[in-house]
Amino acid sequence: MDVGIEALNQRLARVHKQVCEYFPFIVRISVALYDAQTDDIKTFLDSPAESSPLRHYRTKLAHAGWLNDLRLSRRARAIDELEPGILGAQPHSRRISAADYKASYTVPVFDETAFLGFVFFNADRSRVFSSRVTRQLDLFVRIISLMIENALRSVSALLGGLQLLREISRFRDDETSSHLSRMSYYSELIARQIAADIGRDDDWVEYVRLFAPLHDIGKITTPDAILFKQGELTDAEFEVMKQHAARGAGILSSLIESLSLERVPYIESLLHIARHHHERWDGQGYPDGLAGERIPPEARVVKVADVFDALTAKRCYKQAWPLEQAAAYLRDGAGTQFDPRCVEVLLAREDQIVRIMNRFAEESTEAT
């Protein structure tokens, strides 16, 4: 079963069509998902998808005012008249107000153990969300929430396998859990900024974050004598080391096939990240010597995120570079090593970089 964002949006559109048979004033249904690790609430689904006022939007739930109150109370909220300012001053509230909806109904959604996010209904008329209407809409909320839960469960086996491989790879490399977390969120930061430009959606952004930590999984096949060598590798040893990219893609392909996960959304992005994260913008990388935009975008994103964190993190063999020095290195390599656009959007968001650094500070035990 295809559970990609396009398929889910199509299903939400069908639900919307059914809702409109009873309540033609419902002009928008939207779903936002919650990330408990970062406290972010993120746009996920919209009907109609093409006119969403919150495309590629995210914010901290703790800063979202009344939305956080709904999460804590587990109660829905109907607003009969969406007058300017009634939703608050947050950017998402201003965008909804600017869309000229007249009324709204917002429902927090939970599975058996956790908060998942919100379902939003917007109307083109005021005072339409009576108790009779909201009771019936709650039935549609249940349908939508089951649709979301099934989609999330469909990738749980993959994520479990990825986590296992991630832990295995940590035992055979110098990558700490903090490094993998930071570089995955740097990857998300870059991916979110370039997604619209390259025709990708929010689903792709999320999968880039999830898949990024598996970029070096192929190193589990590299001999210890090479992987842990203290000095510079010989040419022959470097040729062996370079094989980890193609081998990593092979390992992941086998996992995907064995778990019958070929139709997980953006699964090809996982393989691209593993195989192509050592390609260079100038075509001098490996394993395939791809250049420029022939390199898959998710691999370009992860390359910049991984190198940036490797430079700014302390290791047993080096001190952490200051942010300014690491930024200068990326700028010098833009157009040769790195996709210039990826470098540009990362370095333009220093405040977010610092927040990620602080949130995922290095473990007290150094990786060796």
HELIX and SHEET records of a PDB file:
HELIX    1   1 ILE A    5  TYR A   22  1                                  18    
HELIX    2   2 ALA A   49  SER A   51  5                                   3    
HELIX    3   3 LEU A   61  HIS A   63  5                                   3    
HELIX    4   4 TRP A   66  SER A   73  1                                   8    
HELIX    5   5 PRO A   91  ALA A   98  1                                   8    
HELIX    6   6 SER A  131  SER A  154  1                                  24    
HELIX    7   7 SER A  156  PHE A  171  1                                  16    
HELIX    8   8 SER A  177  ILE A  194  1                                  18    
HELIX    9   9 ALA A  196  ILE A  198  5                                   3    
HELIX   10  10 ASP A  202  PHE A  211  1                                  10    
HELIX   11  11 ALA A  212  LEU A  214  5                                   3    
HELIX   12  12 ILE A  217  THR A  221  5                                   5    
HELIX   13  13 ASP A  224  LEU A  227  1                                   4    
HELIX   14  14 ASP A  235  SER A  258  1                                  24    
HELIX   15  15 ILE A  267  HIS A  276  1                                  10    
HELIX   16  16 GLY A  292  ARG A  294  5                                   3    
HELIX   17  17 PRO A  297  THR A  312  1                                  16    
HELIX   18  18 LEU A  323  GLY A  333  1                                  11    
HELIX   19  19 PRO A  340  LEU A  347  1                                   8    
HELIX   20  20 GLU A  350  ARG A  359  1                                  10    
SHEET    1   A 6 ARG A  58  LYS A  60  0                                        
SHEET    2   A 6 ASP A  40  SER A  47 -1                                        
SHEET    3   A 6 ILE A  26  ASP A  35 -1                                        
SHEET    4   A 6 PHE A 115  ALA A 123 -1                                        
SHEET    5   A 6 ALA A 103  PHE A 110 -1                                        
SHEET    6   A 6 ARG A  77  ILE A  79 -1                                        
END                                                                             
